Amino acid sequence: MGLHSIGDGTIGDWIMAGYPHLQLEHTTTITTLVELQLMAVDLTADYTLAGAINASDTQYWNYDGVSSYYGFDPVGDDISPFTGSLNGGSYAISNLYINNTANYVGLIGYFNNGSGPIQDIGLTDVNITTTGFYVGGLLGYLGAGTVSGSYTTGSVTAARGIGGLVGLNDGTISDSYSACTVESTNGGGPGGSSTGGLVGRDINAAASITNSYATGNVTGNSNRVGGLVGHVYSATISNSYATGTVTGVYHIGGLIGSVTTNATITKCYATGDVTGSQSNVGGLAGYIYSSVAISNSYATGNVTAGTGNVGGLVGWNDSSDIEYSYSTGYVTTTSGLIGGFVGDDNSGTYTANFWNTETSGMTNGVEGGNLAGVTAKTTSE
């Protein structure tokens, strides 16, 4: 969208935040909604939130000239990223409204190579809707930077690459959570829906999520949909969990939709029910491929697929390792491969795992049979 302004960009020019304000009203200590929008005046500064902010008025900001309002203008984009820092001081911003057609949308649209972290900030009852991609309640894109001690509640809806907290993550997220409901409306582009309760996509070996969780329900109209993260490539997720229900088409998981290429998932769990109308559906992960390592993790949600490759923990394991993990959810499909633990296996390795035969309704653990390293157990055991 770009910030609505009048003039040549000097400090005396007007800038639109509900109504015109002089840019000289800009401050790095934020106490009002207008000052929050004016962060866009200096994208390199270090900001501090000095109190709670009610952003309800943003639902009437930036009229589109027809019948609705664009709302708050995200701070920074892929052309002019935010490279400063933001310390929320444990305060929250409530009722932030955004309704546009842009990519990289959130309170902060694009954050990269920050001078410091984004930390200790909450956004409650966000209402974000866009037809674009890479959208989150807090950040559209987290590049080389850190988010810690932060959270979101409300709803986030976009085409694809959507997370309750962060849309696209190349950085570090710790001690954070989202209770947002998240929905993908057009997952037909690269990466599919890539929709998650916390993060849409983790796509960098340096990216990580630690001590974080998501509780909102997640819906995608295509593939790569997860309770915590939609798609993980080479990243690390540890000590994190998801509890919301997850619904999509294929590559659908209670924690992660799809996980590929040397990614590591450890000490994680998912408890929500998982439904995929097609295949590769799992209580923890829908699809894992190419030297992924899952350890000390579990899933308890019920898992349903339309066309198979469905498992209590993982839908399809392709050349990856699972150890010291278990699943207990009921597993069902109308056709195709099914297992109490893993639905389809291609050269996976297993160590000290188990599934519950009673709660899963399955006497076979992996792909219509059993493999060493995956043990059948009853509830009493």
N, C-alpha and C positions, 0 to 999 in steps of 0.2 A: 504493500500500500504506500509506504513512505509517509513521513510526518507532514501534515498539512501546515504550510508556512507561507508567509507573505514577505517578500523582500529578497535580499541577496545572501542571506544566511549570517549576517552579522548579529552581534549580541543585542542590538536595538530593534531587530525585526520582530514581527508578530509570529506567534505559533499557535496552532489550534489545539486546545484541550477543553472541549465542551464549547467554549467561545474563545476569541483571540486573547492571547496573553503575550506580554513582552518576554523575549528570551532572557532578558536580564533578571527575570524572576527565578531563573535556574539556581538551584542550590544542591550541594552534595549531602545535606542532612534533610531527609525527606519526612515531612509531617502532614502533607496534604496530597489529595489525588492529583491536582494540577502539577505539583512538584514531581510526582511519580512519572507522569507523562513527559515532563521536561528532562528526564534522564537522557532523552534522545538528542538534546542539545550538545552534550559532551559524552561521546561513547567510550572515552578512555578514562573517565573519572572513577574514583572509589566512592561508592554511595553507602549510606547508613539509613536504615528505616528507624525513625525515632518515636514511632507510635503506631497504633493500629489505624488502618485506613478503610473506610467504607467506599467501595467503588461502584455503588449502585447507579450513580449518575451516568456511568459509561454506556448504559443501555440507550441513552439519548444523545450520544456523541456521534459526530461525523455523519450527518444525514446523507443518504445516497441519492437524494433528489427525486426519488420515486415514492417509496413507501416504508423504508426501513433505515436502520442505522448501522454503520460499520463498528461502532464502539471504540474501545481503546486501540491505539495504534501500537503494535509490538515494538519494543525497543531493540533496534538493530535488525539487519537482514543480511543476506549472503553477499550483497554488494558493500554494505557499510556495517560490519559486525560490531557488537558490543565487546570491548576488550578491557573493560575496567573490572570492578568487583561490586558485590552487593552483600552487605551484612544486614540481615533482617532483624537482629536484636531480639529474636524470639517473638516478634510481633506478626500479625496476620493482616492480609489484604482480603477483604470480603467482597463477593458479588461482582467480580470482574467480568465484563461482557465484551466478547469479540465475535463479530459476524462478518466475514469477508470472503474473498476468493483467492487469497494469497497463499504462498508456500512459506515455511519457516515461521510458525505462528505460536505465540505464547506470551506471557508477560514480557519475556525477552525472546525475541525471535531467533537470534543467532549469536551465540557466545563462543568466542575462540581466543586462545592465547591470553586469557585474562590476567590482569595484574594481581589478582587475588581470587579467592573462591566466591561462589554464591552460597551463602550459608544462613542457617537459622531463620528461615522465612517460611511462612505459611500462606497459602491461598485457599480460602474457604468459599464454597458455593460458586466456583467458576462456571461460566456458561460460554463455551467456545465452540463455534461452528464455522467451518470453512470448507470450500470445495478443493483446497490445495492439499499438499502433503508436508510431512515432517512437522507435526503439531503436538504440543504438550501443554499441560496446564501452567507449568513454570517456564519451560524452555522448548522452543522448536528444535534447536540444534545445540548440543553440547560438544564442542570441539576439544582442543587441548585445554582442559580446565577441570574444575572440581565443583561438585554440588554436595553439601553435607547438611545434616540436621534440618531438612526441609520437607514440606508436605503439601498435598493438594486434596481438595474435596470438590464435588460437583459433577460436571459432565463435559466430555470432550468428544467432538464428532468431526471427522474429516474424511478425505478420500483414502489416504493410506499413510503409513509411517507415523502412527499415532500412539502416544503413551499418556497415561494420566499425569505423569510428571514431566517426562522428556520425550520428544518425538524420535530424534536420531541421536545416539550416544557414541561419541568417540573418546570420551573422557572418563572421569571417576565419579561414581555416585556412592555415597555411604550414609548410613543412619538416616534414611529418608523413607517416606511412604506416600502412597496415593490411595484415596478411597473414591476416586472418580469412576463413574461409569464411562466406558470408552467404546466407540463404535466407528468402524470403517464403512464407508458408503461406496467406494469405487476402488477395489483392490486389483484392478486389471493391469496396472503398470509394473515396472521393474520392482522386484521384491514382494509382489503380491500385496496383501493387506498390511503385513508387518505391523500388527496391532497388539499392544500389550497393556496390562493394567498399570504398569509403572513406566515402561519404555517401549517404544515401537520397534527400534532396531539397535542392536549393539554390533558394530561392524569393524572393529579394530582390535588387534592383539593387545593394544595398550588399554583398551576399555575395560572397565570393571564395575560390578555392582556388589556391595558388601553391606550386610546388616540392614537390609531394606525389605519392604514388603508392599503388596497391593491387596486390597480387599474388594474392589469394585468388580462388577460384572463386565465381561468383555465380549463384544460381538464383531465379527468380520464377515464381509460378504465374499471372501476369497480364501486364500491360503496364508499360512504363517501367522497364526493367532494364538496368543498365550496369556495366562493369567497374570504373569509378571512381565514377560518380554515376548514380542512377536517372533523375532528372528535374531539369532546370535551367531556371529561369525568370528571365530578365533578369540573371543573375549572370555573373561572369567567372572563367574557368579558364585558367591559364597554366603553362607549364613543368611539366606533370604527365603521368602515364601510368598505364596498367593492363596487366597481363600475364595475368590469369586468364581461364579460359573463362567464357562468359556464356550462360545458357539462360533462355528465357522464351516468351511467347506472341506479342506484337506490341509495336512500339516498343522494339526490343532493339538495343543497340550495344556494341561492344568497350570504348569509353570511357564513353559516355553513352547512355541509352535514348532520351530525348527532350529536345530543346532548343528553347525558345520565347522570343519577344518580346525582341529586342534583346540577347540574350546573346552573349558573346564567348568563343570558344575559340581559343587561340593557342599555338603551340609545344608541342603535345600529341601523344601517340601511344598506340596500343593494339596488342598483339601476340597476344592470345588469340583462339581460335576462338569464333565467335558463332552461335547457333542460335535461331531463332524458329519456333514451330509455325504461325504465321500470317504476317503481313506487316510491312512497315516495319522491315527488319533491315539493319544496316550494320556494317562493320568498325570504324568509329569511332563513328558515331551512327546510331540507327535512324530518327529523324524530326527534322527541323529545320524551324521554322515562324516566319514573321513577323520578318524583318530580323535573323536570326541571322548572325553573322560567324565563319567558320572560316578560319584562316590558318596556314601553316607547320606543318601537322600531317600525320600519316600513320597508316595501318593496314596490318598485314601478316597478320592472322589469316584463316582460311578462314571464309566466311559462307554460312549455309544458311537458307532460308526455306521455309515450307510453301505460301504463297499469293501470293508475289511482292512487288514493291516492295523488291527486295534489291540492294545495291550493295557494292562493295569498300570504299568509304569511308562512304557515306550511303545509307540505304534510300530515303527520300523527302525531297527538297528542295522545300519550299514557300516561295517568296518570300524566299530567303536567299542569302548570298554565300559562295563558297568560293574561296580563292586560295592559290597556292603550296603545294599539298598533293598527296598521292599515295596510291595503294593497290596492293598486290601479291597479296592473298589470293585463293584460289580461290572463285568465286561460283556458287551453284546454287540452283534452286527447282523445285518440282514444277509450278508454274503461275504466271502473272502476269508483271509487268514485272521486268526484270533488266538490270543494267549492270555493266561492270567497275569503274566508278567510282561512279555514282549509279543507283539502280534506277528511280525515278520523279521527274520534274522538273515543277514548276509555277512558271514565272517566276523561276527561280533565275538567278544570275549567276556566271560562272566566269572566273578569271584564272590562267594559267600552272600548270595542274594536269596530272597524268598518271596513267595506270594501266598495269600490266604485262600485256600481252596473253597472254604465255606462261604465267605463273603463275596468272592469273585464269581462264584458259580462255575469255575473252570477247574478241571482236573489236569489240564495241560498247561505248562508254564510258558513255553516258547513255540510259536509256529506249529500248532497241532501236535506237539510232542514235548520232550523235555531235554534240556542240555545240562551238562555238568556246570556247577556253579549257580544253578537256580533250583531251589529246593521247595517242595510243596509242604505247607504247614497248615494246621487247623488253628482256630481261634484260641483254643486252650494251650496250644504249644507256643 
